């Protein structure tokens, strides 16, 4: 599938822009709760707005990565059918995070996003809600330049060699968590710059694709569902990703097997997580390195508007569109 006109793809190019409306709705709803200190309320607002927006799309969609299992989430749960054309529209699998960065939003921090990915049926890994060890780089490197089976130092040295620089010239993005203390110490020990982010590892992975961020590598553990979303974005714009599921107890292992995962030690590469034609869309809730957040503006004539900034990507065409929109209140 090399073009938007591929007869094999069920993803119509019109859907590319329609999906942005879904993330915009979630971002706008969550923005009412920025800085209010209520993570659950912000997430609930985004979830409800995203769920309603899906009903306007002519798709027969299935949530494969969502807010949890049915008994844990009232809507957008794994397996839920969404879209306005059940049994009629194109069958599409959907991975979503209506508010990637609930803590960020509650504390008015940077890089909170409303995010989703859509792909042809069976093309997104149905990842359990567990942790995933991750490493990612942007486009332009030799194939398999990163390998999660190797040490952080070995991966940094491989990327530096491919880039023609020294390890000290690289910058690595890592979630600021106590569990990453040894990783951070190892990276700083070989001279790397380390950018620590409080939350939002989807944005952290995507940052490796943008030269303006100066981030070369993403490393560390975060949510497995977010790993699939990030892989979908890299699938659209190029780059490499390795992920390995991490299990804290037998209950999490049972959950993985429930979703068809038998090899619990497998290292997943980009195309294992997101394959075929896929679309990735994100709208900024709070401003960050990737996108501006929702802004409320009152014009001199008294008119009130909100502005949003989104990015939408498609794998089959390699197209990346930046969308700025005004929404009248």
Helices and strands as residue ranges (DSSP letters): H 13-31, H 39-54, E 59-65, E 81-82, E 90-100, H 102-107, E 113-120, E 131-137, H 152-163, G 167-169, E 171-175, G 178-180, H 181-189, E 193-197, H 201-206, G 207-209, G 211-213, E 217-223, H 224-237, E 240-246, H 250-258, E 267-269, H 270-273, E 278-284, E 295-298, E 304-314, E 319-328
